[in-house]
């Protein structure tokens, strides 16, 4: 689609000097130093003060202007008989006209229209018989009195091409049949119809007649270009696989996938089971927006109510003892019903049960030792004992007399700085 934007020029004319006079009158000129893309340039090659040629600037670089001009050539600046790209310098320029571009008609749109005409020539040579003159005068012309550089500029503004809207691929799935290869221009039959229906659904208008003719070939090549495939007009294996990617999944396949996903969700490792219970504690303790927030003195009643939603017993909100917290999480996860971390033990750590291994024992835990779901227990420098569950990325699930409830919070490896020598143990659930 084209737009008539002649109103952006000072005047519709075949005369460069007339265009220059009107531009000066309407104050549409700018100095050479401010020239930019979309400006119309008028030249004075004879240096007599009168404009004798014109063009549309498509770039400015290094003090030079890059211009699309009508009726020019490398051998003749003003009467070359073709639309060409030229490079000009300040010494050739008489005036620079700045059209008042709008949101509807931009400099890029006019320049692209002009660039698309590069290569058009008079026919025959030196006749001035060219489509721009035919448009301007309303009939074919011949003779020296019909120069057309200014006419070309006017034609570009009168035939501005709107930028092509980006093609939007379909977001839904195709429910029809995808034809199997091979198909190409000249093919006929039901498979061609299937391809034509697919192209129409895709958003490329195609006649569904079962004939792979000129129009279907054009539509199919457009599809190949959009999908960034080799544009050869041949519906082969690559095109087939790409078209197949748009096919809707059958109900039975969806059901199988859903069942498979459910099975995968059920099969959790013991470590994952422990972490799931840590998550429930975190949700009960905090809010959706502050899942891992660490708080002090949260109201017991609120915590009990939240925990009840997950099936926890009300008294679990009283887990102010770290050993009680860890043991309860393990028990609630179903990994070990009789596991004890520290609760009720004043001097020595309780023996580990059959479902846990001691994977580290010593003064400090080396970097990279801990895995999500591991249980850390140690004696502090003040003689008290502590236990926690390592969550991930430095976060732990713990409790104490200060924070009252089991929450997930950031821990700065206090077990490596606060523990008594050689008292740290890392327990890991067996699978």
Helices and strands as residue ranges (DSSP letters): E 2-3, G 6-8, H 16-25, E 29-30, G 32-34, E 40-43, E 53-61, E 64-72, E 82-88, G 90-92, E 93-97, H 107-115, H 131-137, H 149-158, E 160-161, H 190-202, H 214-226, H 237-244, H 251-266, H 270-285, H 300-309, G 314-318, H 322-333, E 356-362, E 375-379, E 385-392, E 395-398, E 407-410, G 414-416, E 424-429
